[in-house]
Amino acid sequence: MVWQQIYDPFGNPVLSTLMAAVPVVVMLAALAFFHVKAHLAALLALASALLISIFAFDMPAGMAGSAALFGAANGLLPIGWIVLNIIFLHRLTTENGSFKVLQDSLARITDDRRLQLLLIAFCFGAFFEGAAGFGTPVAVTGAILIGLGFSPLAASGLALIANTAPVAFGALGTPIITLAKVTGLDEMELSMMVGRQLPFFSVLVPFWLIWAFAGWRKMLEVWPAILVAGVSFAIPQFVVSNYHGPMLVDVIAALISMACLTLFLKVWKPATIHTSAALSGRVDNSKVDEENITASAAFSDQARPAVMRAWMPWIILTVFVFAWGTQGFKNMFDTRPVIDPVTQSAKLDAHGKPMREANPLFAPAVTFTSLHLQIEKVPPVVAAPKAEEAVYKFTWLTATGSGILLAAIVGGLLMGYSIPQLIRQYLRTLWVVRFSLITIAAMLALGFLTRYSGLDATMGLAFAATGIFYPMFGTLLGWLGVALTGSDTASNVLFGGLQRVTSEQLGISPVLMAAANSSGGVMGKMVDAQSIVVASTATRWYGHEGEILRYVFFHSIVLAILVGGLVTLQAYVPPFTSMVVGH
């Protein structure tokens, strides 16, 4: 029997919205104010969502349970799978000492902590966001920063702040591609519109990052380098998104930004070197010259092979992650040609291209029968009733985490590990991240349950009632979606259709507001529980998730409001209105 979502079960929009928000409040309050461990906070929020979905919003209990299981499965693969395997690789490089050599080689580019942040957290993190997404950049950069000596809070919080502007084009444009599918809007137009919003923040975020770390005065000391990093990222981000499409935006922009900043640092140095790794720390610079001489001596010509060996596993990781992120690789294994039983040749579509279907060997599909096409979204969330799909694609080979695992195995063997040693290290890693995996599964279970039960739509409708202020609140709706689900893609799935329907009712460009959902969502990435767990796990700062959340929350909400301000200008105020695609 098909169940239609109910968005106002109490006949009072305010009361219904407050009830729908309870799971979010439970989770955030448990983490930020009651210092509950992340996995317990997520489980508490999930339990409250189950109770509210069933008893307040009249969702059948079986459907609610299936929605939670569906979400948990999506949490473990791909997200948990990424976390597990990137930490495995990090442990391998740490155990044999090569990660220490890598840290020193990164520090050799510059001894200044502010410039290290630009290179690693912003530039290198953006590359991994573009190639893989799904927590990889925070895991990688957080681990590197903590190894370089940054304090745990600095490594965790700053990796999260840096991982914002690239998110909308992460995982080879997946959020934009998904947004186009759920809204029916043109993919290229959405790419262009997001590319006319985020480049402003690609310039701002590096300045914000260094200010959050070292303070205003210390930030001004290195403003030329910050400007080089930001502008050399923002310009390619705009050009590629507007003239090529969403898939390679971050990868190209990050590579250009890394190259420009590295070359710039060969000809420019800050007047003073900031070597403190603590947030807003101050340092006695009288010892810097002595430390630099010592560091330089450590890296003689004879040490270069050791540096290359230390970089080797991470280079292998980059190659594997990039290959795993390409659509051609995914199509190769996840799909197969549709064979005509009569001619025994591949069937062709209306455009003369070979038709393809899911490959049951590499991408078996599991249908949640009690959920699949059994729940309908109804107006005003959608223009007409629409059944929700619930098919889990177990892409075990092409999942990004599988590429990371293979890279770790290849890198481990080249580092001199034996197969038994790799197995022992993997089992130890699994034990280390056990609570993180529970948290990730519970968080995605919560996110999927709010989607299928309609709790998210109830909260979304509260934003839609803001009328002329909708550009601001619609942007914050995207922020809320990412804060809830941990994914810009998921937020676009949750609210993309709502953004189109509401903006059309208000006479605002649907392309603008759909893009705003994604652009605003990127600022919610730093406060969602799974990103915080990834950061705490990568930096080995277990049990401090609440401290990380309290630190990044201010930055997240202020940056989201700034995005909303830009969207409002683009909606109403010339000449910003001329930036709207199709205007």
Secondary structure, 3 states (H helix, E strand, C coil): CCEECCCCCCCCHHHHHHHHCHHHHHHHHHHHCCCCCHHHHHHHHHHHHHHHHHHCCCCCHHHHHHHHHHHHHHHHHHHHHHHHHHHHHHHHHHHCCHHHHHHHHHHHHCCCHHHHHHHHHHHHHHHHHHHCCCCHHHHHHHHHHHHCCCCHHHHHHHHHHHCCCCHHHHHHHHHHHHHHHHHCCCHHHHHHHHCCCHHHHHHHHHHHHHHHHHCHHHHHHCHHHHHHHHHHHHHHHHHHHHHCCCCCHHHHHHHHHHHHHHHHHHHCCCCCCCCCCCCCCCCCHHHHHHHHHHHHHHCCHHHHHHHHHHHHHHHHHHHHHHHHHCHHHHHHHHEEECECCCCCCECECCCCCECEEECCCCCCEEECCCCCCCEEECCCCCCCCEECCCEEECCCCCCHHHHHHHHHHHHHHHCCCCHHHHHHHHHHHHHHCHHHHHHHHHHHHHHHHHHHHCHHHHHHHHHHCCHHHHHHHHHHHHHHHHHHHCCHHHHHHHHHHHHHHHHHHHCCCHHHHHHHHHHHHHHHCCCCHHHHHHHHHHCCCCCCHHHHHHHHHHHHHHHHHHHHHHHHHHHHCCCHHHHCCCC
